[in-house]
Amino acid sequence: MDKLTRDDLMSLEEYAKQRKDFRNQVLAHKTYRKVRLSENATLYFEDRLTIQYQIQEMLRVERIFEQEGIQEELDAYNPLIPDGSNLKATFMIEYEDEQERKKALTQLIGVEDKVWVQIEGHDKAYAIADEDMEREDETKTSSVHFMRFEFEPAMVEAVKGGAAINMGVDHENLTTSVTPVSEDTRKALVSDFQTGGQN
């Protein structure tokens, strides 16, 4: 997918006018890009539109309007847009109870390296996680991880041809799978393997 540039973004004034409609558009778009792996673990797959929304929201919240600040946000978020041979996702470990969440994070150290996506008929592709910064320490993992799943050309062709997509986690304290994901989700993710922009 093409990376975002300054020309793709709305000014703060224009975004204020368009925000409600744009937010509704993005929320609808995200519907099939979310895969719940377990009760408390979810993958949110990013693409050009979801990242554009995140950047617009950051600019709005931080009141960023100068060229340098805008470029910094573009540089930070553009790596989360798929490149045609991969899927990119935000992995979240979510608990309503804070104490329960803290306990789970101490038991799930290394989980970010055990999340996988598998194209039917091929090996699992394990996540390449947190390339921007380390998100865990010796005592706990983070509740949020950024992930890239890389696929060989044969895998990409298979999924474009209709192969099912499976996902899961192979961690000693969290072993789960979704096999396969829904057809609506499969179709949404196939668009990430196209080049030239979000479909």
ZADO-1210 file (C-alpha; in nm, 4 decimals, padded with zeros to 6 digits):
<atoms>
<atom x="00.0000" y="00.0000" z="00.0000" code="MET" pos="1"/>
<atom x="00.1113" y="00.3550" z="-00.0663" code="ASP" pos="2"/>
<atom x="00.2411" y="00.5360" z="00.2389" code="LYS" pos="3"/>
<atom x="00.0594" y="00.8461" z="00.3589" code="LEU" pos="4"/>
<atom x="00.1896" y="01.1932" z="00.2797" code="THR" pos="5"/>
<atom x="00.1006" y="01.5410" z="00.3990" code="ARG" pos="6"/>
<atom x="-00.1337" y="01.5730" z="00.0997" code="ASP" pos="7"/>
<atom x="-00.3470" y="01.2835" z="00.2283" code="ASP" pos="8"/>
<atom x="-00.4235" y="01.4587" z="00.5566" code="LEU" pos="9"/>
<atom x="-00.6902" y="01.7133" z="00.6391" code="MET" pos="10"/>
<atom x="-00.6078" y="02.0374" z="00.8140" code="SER" pos="11"/>
<atom x="-00.7207" y="02.0626" z="01.1770" code="LEU" pos="12"/>
<atom x="-01.0067" y="02.2886" z="01.0678" code="GLU" pos="13"/>
<atom x="-01.1193" y="02.0551" z="00.7894" code="GLU" pos="14"/>
<atom x="-01.0876" y="01.7492" z="01.0136" code="TYR" pos="15"/>
<atom x="-01.3063" y="01.9144" z="01.2758" code="ALA" pos="16"/>
<atom x="-01.5792" y="01.9415" z="01.0099" code="LYS" pos="17"/>
<atom x="-01.5321" y="01.5900" z="00.8728" code="GLN" pos="18"/>
<atom x="-01.4431" y="01.4027" z="01.1934" code="ARG" pos="19"/>
<atom x="-01.7820" y="01.2504" z="01.2752" code="LYS" pos="20"/>
<atom x="-01.8417" y="01.1119" z="00.9258" code="ASP" pos="21"/>
<atom x="-01.4799" y="01.0015" z="00.8864" code="PHE" pos="22"/>
<atom x="-01.4852" y="00.8266" z="01.2255" code="ARG" pos="23"/>
<atom x="-01.8024" y="00.6382" z="01.1315" code="ASN" pos="24"/>
<atom x="-01.6422" y="00.5344" z="00.8022" code="GLN" pos="25"/>
<atom x="-01.3320" y="00.4033" z="00.9803" code="VAL" pos="26"/>
<atom x="-01.5306" y="00.2191" z="01.2488" code="LEU" pos="27"/>
<atom x="-01.7315" y="00.0410" z="00.9797" code="ALA" pos="28"/>
<atom x="-01.4086" y="-00.0390" z="00.7940" code="HIS" pos="29"/>
<atom x="-01.2541" y="-00.1856" z="01.1105" code="LYS" pos="30"/>
<atom x="-01.5441" y="-00.4250" z="01.1742" code="THR" pos="31"/>
<atom x="-01.3885" y="-00.7201" z="00.9927" code="TYR" pos="32"/>
<atom x="-01.0277" y="-00.6217" z="01.0638" code="ARG" pos="33"/>
<atom x="-01.0564" y="-00.7251" z="01.4296" code="LYS" pos="34"/>
<atom x="-00.9917" y="-01.0866" z="01.5307" code="VAL" pos="35"/>
<atom x="-01.0548" y="-01.1911" z="01.8895" code="ARG" pos="36"/>
<atom x="-00.8053" y="-01.4685" z="01.9630" code="LEU" pos="37"/>
<atom x="-00.9323" y="-01.5253" z="02.3166" code="SER" pos="38"/>
<atom x="-01.1555" y="-01.3547" z="02.5671" code="GLU" pos="39"/>
<atom x="-00.8747" y="-01.1132" z="02.6507" code="ASN" pos="40"/>
<atom x="-00.6486" y="-01.1064" z="02.3436" code="ALA" pos="41"/>
<atom x="-00.7347" y="-00.9343" z="02.0159" code="THR" pos="42"/>
<atom x="-00.5582" y="-00.8513" z="01.6894" code="LEU" pos="43"/>
<atom x="-00.6534" y="-00.5245" z="01.5197" code="TYR" pos="44"/>
<atom x="-00.5226" y="-00.5256" z="01.1626" code="PHE" pos="45"/>
<atom x="-00.4006" y="-00.1898" z="01.0359" code="GLU" pos="46"/>
<atom x="-00.4089" y="-00.0482" z="00.6845" code="ASP" pos="47"/>
<atom x="-00.3828" y="00.2882" z="00.5139" code="ARG" pos="48"/>
<atom x="-00.7260" y="00.4061" z="00.6287" code="LEU" pos="49"/>
<atom x="-00.6906" y="00.2996" z="00.9937" code="THR" pos="50"/>
<atom x="-00.3478" y="00.4650" z="01.0126" code="ILE" pos="51"/>
<atom x="-00.4752" y="00.7828" z="00.8481" code="GLN" pos="52"/>
<atom x="-00.7410" y="00.7988" z="01.1188" code="TYR" pos="53"/>
<atom x="-00.4830" y="00.7470" z="01.3937" code="GLN" pos="54"/>
<atom x="-00.2647" y="01.0247" z="01.2554" code="ILE" pos="55"/>
<atom x="-00.5579" y="01.2636" z="01.2191" code="GLN" pos="56"/>
<atom x="-00.6590" y="01.1932" z="01.5785" code="GLU" pos="57"/>
<atom x="-00.3031" y="01.2505" z="01.7054" code="MET" pos="58"/>
<atom x="-00.2795" y="01.5812" z="01.5186" code="LEU" pos="59"/>
<atom x="-00.6144" y="01.6835" z="01.6637" code="ARG" pos="60"/>
<atom x="-00.5363" y="01.5883" z="02.0238" code="VAL" pos="61"/>
<atom x="-00.1869" y="01.7401" z="02.0180" code="GLU" pos="62"/>
<atom x="-00.2981" y="02.0427" z="01.8107" code="ARG" pos="63"/>
<atom x="-00.0175" y="01.9790" z="01.5641" code="ILE" pos="64"/>
<atom x="-00.0326" y="02.1972" z="01.2533" code="PHE" pos="65"/>
<atom x="00.3312" y="02.2738" z="01.1710" code="GLU" pos="66"/>
<atom x="00.4945" y="02.0816" z="00.8860" code="GLN" pos="67"/>
<atom x="00.7712" y="01.9349" z="01.1015" code="GLU" pos="68"/>
<atom x="00.5304" y="01.7967" z="01.3604" code="GLY" pos="69"/>
<atom x="00.3036" y="01.6508" z="01.0939" code="ILE" pos="70"/>
<atom x="00.6005" y="01.4788" z="00.9288" code="GLN" pos="71"/>
<atom x="00.7044" y="01.3282" z="01.2623" code="GLU" pos="72"/>
<atom x="00.3613" y="01.1674" z="01.2969" code="GLU" pos="73"/>
<atom x="00.3771" y="01.0381" z="00.9386" code="LEU" pos="74"/>
<atom x="00.7219" y="00.8902" z="01.0043" code="ASP" pos="75"/>
<atom x="00.5990" y="00.7239" z="01.3236" code="ALA" pos="76"/>
<atom x="00.2816" y="00.5708" z="01.1800" code="TYR" pos="77"/>
<atom x="00.3613" y="00.4935" z="00.8149" code="ASN" pos="78"/>
<atom x="00.5589" y="00.1778" z="00.9085" code="PRO" pos="79"/>
<atom x="00.2299" y="00.0301" z="01.0352" code="LEU" pos="80"/>
<atom x="00.0828" y="00.0267" z="00.6829" code="ILE" pos="81"/>
<atom x="00.1171" y="-00.3135" z="00.5063" code="PRO" pos="82"/>
<atom x="00.3738" y="-00.3340" z="00.2246" code="ASP" pos="83"/>
<atom x="00.2081" y="-00.5949" z="00.0019" code="GLY" pos="84"/>
<atom x="00.3845" y="-00.9037" z="00.1415" code="SER" pos="85"/>
<atom x="00.2715" y="-00.8696" z="00.4995" code="ASN" pos="86"/>
<atom x="-00.0052" y="-00.8005" z="00.7468" code="LEU" pos="87"/>
<atom x="00.0434" y="-00.5477" z="01.0250" code="LYS" pos="88"/>
<atom x="-00.1553" y="-00.5431" z="01.3451" code="ALA" pos="89"/>
<atom x="-00.1921" y="-00.4030" z="01.6924" code="THR" pos="90"/>
<atom x="-00.2160" y="-00.6861" z="01.9473" code="PHE" pos="91"/>
<atom x="-00.3977" y="-00.5966" z="02.2666" code="MET" pos="92"/>
<atom x="-00.4331" y="-00.7825" z="02.5952" code="ILE" pos="93"/>
<atom x="-00.7475" y="-00.6406" z="02.7514" code="GLU" pos="94"/>
<atom x="-00.8919" y="-00.6911" z="03.0994" code="TYR" pos="95"/>
<atom x="-01.1548" y="-00.4739" z="03.2650" code="GLU" pos="96"/>
<atom x="-01.0116" y="-00.5463" z="03.6100" code="ASP" pos="97"/>
<atom x="-00.6733" y="-00.3777" z="03.6568" code="GLU" pos="98"/>
<atom x="-00.5409" y="-00.6308" z="03.9081" code="GLN" pos="99"/>
<atom x="-00.6379" y="-00.9190" z="03.6824" code="GLU" pos="100"/>
<atom x="-00.4641" y="-00.7465" z="03.3922" code="ARG" pos="101"/>
<atom x="-00.1443" y="-00.6914" z="03.5910" code="LYS" pos="102"/>
<atom x="-00.1367" y="-01.0578" z="03.6916" code="LYS" pos="103"/>
<atom x="-00.1931" y="-01.1731" z="03.3318" code="ALA" pos="104"/>
<atom x="00.0879" y="-00.9515" z="03.2000" code="LEU" pos="105"/>
<atom x="00.3358" y="-01.1179" z="03.4368" code="THR" pos="106"/>
<atom x="00.2279" y="-01.4602" z="03.3063" code="GLN" pos="107"/>
<atom x="00.2452" y="-01.3691" z="02.9368" code="LEU" pos="108"/>
<atom x="00.6068" y="-01.2576" z="02.8979" code="ILE" pos="109"/>
<atom x="00.7126" y="-01.3358" z="02.5409" code="GLY" pos="110"/>
<atom x="00.3575" y="-01.3727" z="02.4111" code="VAL" pos="111"/>
<atom x="00.4237" y="-01.1201" z="02.1329" code="GLU" pos="112"/>
<atom x="00.6619" y="-01.3680" z="01.9667" code="ASP" pos="113"/>
<atom x="00.4088" y="-01.6524" z="01.9847" code="LYS" pos="114"/>
<atom x="00.1222" y="-01.4941" z="01.7898" code="VAL" pos="115"/>
<atom x="00.0809" y="-01.6411" z="01.4420" code="TRP" pos="116"/>
<atom x="-00.1103" y="-01.6139" z="01.1169" code="VAL" pos="117"/>
<atom x="-00.1290" y="-01.9140" z="00.8838" code="GLN" pos="118"/>
<atom x="-00.2375" y="-01.9290" z="00.5233" code="ILE" pos="119"/>
<atom x="-00.4090" y="-02.2644" z="00.4646" code="GLU" pos="120"/>
<atom x="-00.1612" y="-02.5204" z="00.3304" code="GLY" pos="121"/>
<atom x="00.1454" y="-02.3283" z="00.4504" code="HIS" pos="122"/>
<atom x="00.3542" y="-02.2892" z="00.7661" code="ASP" pos="123"/>
<atom x="00.2596" y="-02.0464" z="01.0383" code="LYS" pos="124"/>
<atom x="00.4020" y="-01.6946" z="01.0093" code="ALA" pos="125"/>
<atom x="00.4973" y="-01.5811" z="01.3600" code="TYR" pos="126"/>
<atom x="00.4830" y="-01.2151" z="01.4531" code="ALA" pos="127"/>
<atom x="00.7836" y="-00.9878" z="01.4232" code="ILE" pos="128"/>
<atom x="00.6935" y="-00.7699" z="01.7190" code="ALA" pos="129"/>
<atom x="00.7699" y="-00.4229" z="01.8516" code="ASP" pos="130"/>
<atom x="01.0282" y="-00.3183" z="01.5961" code="GLU" pos="131"/>
<atom x="01.0018" y="00.0435" z="01.7089" code="ASP" pos="132"/>
<atom x="01.0762" y="-00.0182" z="02.0788" code="MET" pos="133"/>
<atom x="01.0953" y="-00.2862" z="02.3482" code="GLU" pos="134"/>
<atom x="00.7603" y="-00.3269" z="02.5235" code="ARG" pos="135"/>
<atom x="00.8320" y="-00.5792" z="02.7959" code="GLU" pos="136"/>
<atom x="01.0782" y="-00.6278" z="03.0783" code="ASP" pos="137"/>
<atom x="01.1851" y="-00.9155" z="03.3020" code="GLU" pos="138"/>
<atom x="00.8682" y="-00.8986" z="03.5127" code="THR" pos="139"/>
<atom x="00.5863" y="-00.8370" z="03.2658" code="LYS" pos="140"/>
<atom x="00.4864" y="-00.7888" z="02.9048" code="THR" pos="141"/>
<atom x="00.2953" y="-00.4907" z="02.7688" code="SER" pos="142"/>
<atom x="-00.0788" y="-00.4855" z="02.7077" code="SER" pos="143"/>
<atom x="-00.0130" y="-00.3448" z="02.3563" code="VAL" pos="144"/>
<atom x="00.2237" y="-00.4793" z="02.0892" code="HIS" pos="145"/>
<atom x="00.2748" y="-00.3808" z="01.7260" code="PHE" pos="146"/>
<atom x="00.3210" y="-00.6772" z="01.4931" code="MET" pos="147"/>
<atom x="00.4272" y="-00.7580" z="01.1381" code="ARG" pos="148"/>
<atom x="00.3515" y="-01.0944" z="00.9755" code="PHE" pos="149"/>
<atom x="00.5638" y="-01.1668" z="00.6659" code="GLU" pos="150"/>
<atom x="00.4520" y="-01.4062" z="00.3909" code="PHE" pos="151"/>
<atom x="00.6364" y="-01.5746" z="00.1068" code="GLU" pos="152"/>
<atom x="00.5082" y="-01.5122" z="-00.2490" code="PRO" pos="153"/>
<atom x="00.3418" y="-01.8561" z="-00.2638" code="ALA" pos="154"/>
<atom x="00.1476" y="-01.7755" z="00.0525" code="MET" pos="155"/>
<atom x="00.0323" y="-01.4415" z="-00.0865" code="VAL" pos="156"/>
<atom x="-00.0830" y="-01.6052" z="-00.4075" code="GLU" pos="157"/>
<atom x="-00.2652" y="-01.8737" z="-00.2111" code="ALA" pos="158"/>
<atom x="-00.4605" y="-01.6246" z="-00.0015" code="VAL" pos="159"/>
<atom x="-00.5426" y="-01.4172" z="-00.3094" code="LYS" pos="160"/>
<atom x="-00.6700" y="-01.7391" z="-00.4648" code="GLY" pos="161"/>
<atom x="-00.9099" y="-01.8034" z="-00.1779" code="GLY" pos="162"/>
<atom x="-00.7060" y="-01.9954" z="00.0800" code="ALA" pos="163"/>
<atom x="-00.8383" y="-01.9722" z="00.4354" code="ALA" pos="164"/>
<atom x="-00.6573" y="-01.7715" z="00.7025" code="ILE" pos="165"/>
<atom x="-00.5992" y="-01.9154" z="01.0482" code="ASN" pos="166"/>
<atom x="-00.4668" y="-01.7292" z="01.3521" code="MET" pos="167"/>
<atom x="-00.3636" y="-01.8101" z="01.7043" code="GLY" pos="168"/>
<atom x="-00.1192" y="-01.7951" z="01.9920" code="VAL" pos="169"/>
<atom x="00.1275" y="-02.0671" z="02.1008" code="ASP" pos="170"/>
<atom x="00.2261" y="-01.9440" z="02.4468" code="HIS" pos="171"/>
<atom x="00.2458" y="-02.1761" z="02.7480" code="GLU" pos="172"/>
<atom x="-00.0081" y="-01.9591" z="02.9310" code="ASN" pos="173"/>
<atom x="-00.2203" y="-01.8716" z="02.6287" code="LEU" pos="174"/>
<atom x="-00.2786" y="-02.1341" z="02.3632" code="THR" pos="175"/>
<atom x="-00.5663" y="-02.0508" z="02.1325" code="THR" pos="176"/>
<atom x="-00.6624" y="-02.0430" z="01.7665" code="SER" pos="177"/>
<atom x="-00.9251" y="-01.9143" z="01.5269" code="VAL" pos="178"/>
<atom x="-00.9434" y="-02.1602" z="01.2370" code="THR" pos="179"/>
<atom x="-01.0382" y="-02.0142" z="01.0066" code="PRO" pos="180"/>
<atom x="-01.1231" y="-01.6463" z="01.0429" code="VAL" pos="181"/>
<atom x="-01.4559" y="-01.5422" z="00.8914" code="SER" pos="182"/>
<atom x="-01.4854" y="-01.4979" z="00.5156" code="GLU" pos="183"/>
<atom x="-01.5549" y="-01.1263" z="00.5650" code="ASP" pos="184"/>
<atom x="-01.2301" y="-01.0917" z="00.7602" code="THR" pos="185"/>
<atom x="-01.0410" y="-01.2973" z="00.5038" code="ARG" pos="186"/>
<atom x="-01.1620" y="-01.0664" z="00.2252" code="LYS" pos="187"/>
<atom x="-01.0710" y="-00.7576" z="00.4269" code="ALA" pos="188"/>
<atom x="-00.7182" y="-00.8850" z="00.4877" code="LEU" pos="189"/>
<atom x="-00.6638" y="-00.9970" z="00.1272" code="VAL" pos="190"/>
<atom x="-00.6822" y="-00.6284" z="00.0309" code="SER" pos="191"/>
<atom x="-00.3660" y="-00.5734" z="00.2373" code="ASP" pos="192"/>
<atom x="-00.1714" y="-00.7782" z="-00.0161" code="PHE" pos="193"/>
<atom x="-00.2676" y="-00.5456" z="-00.2981" code="GLN" pos="194"/>
<atom x="-00.0364" y="-00.2618" z="-00.3942" code="THR" pos="195"/>
<atom x="-00.1323" y="00.0904" z="-00.4847" code="GLY" pos="196"/>
<atom x="-00.3527" y="00.1795" z="-00.1926" code="GLY" pos="197"/>
<atom x="-00.6314" y="00.0655" z="00.0350" code="GLN" pos="198"/>
<atom x="-00.9188" y="-00.1230" z="-00.1282" code="ASN" pos="199"/>
</atoms>
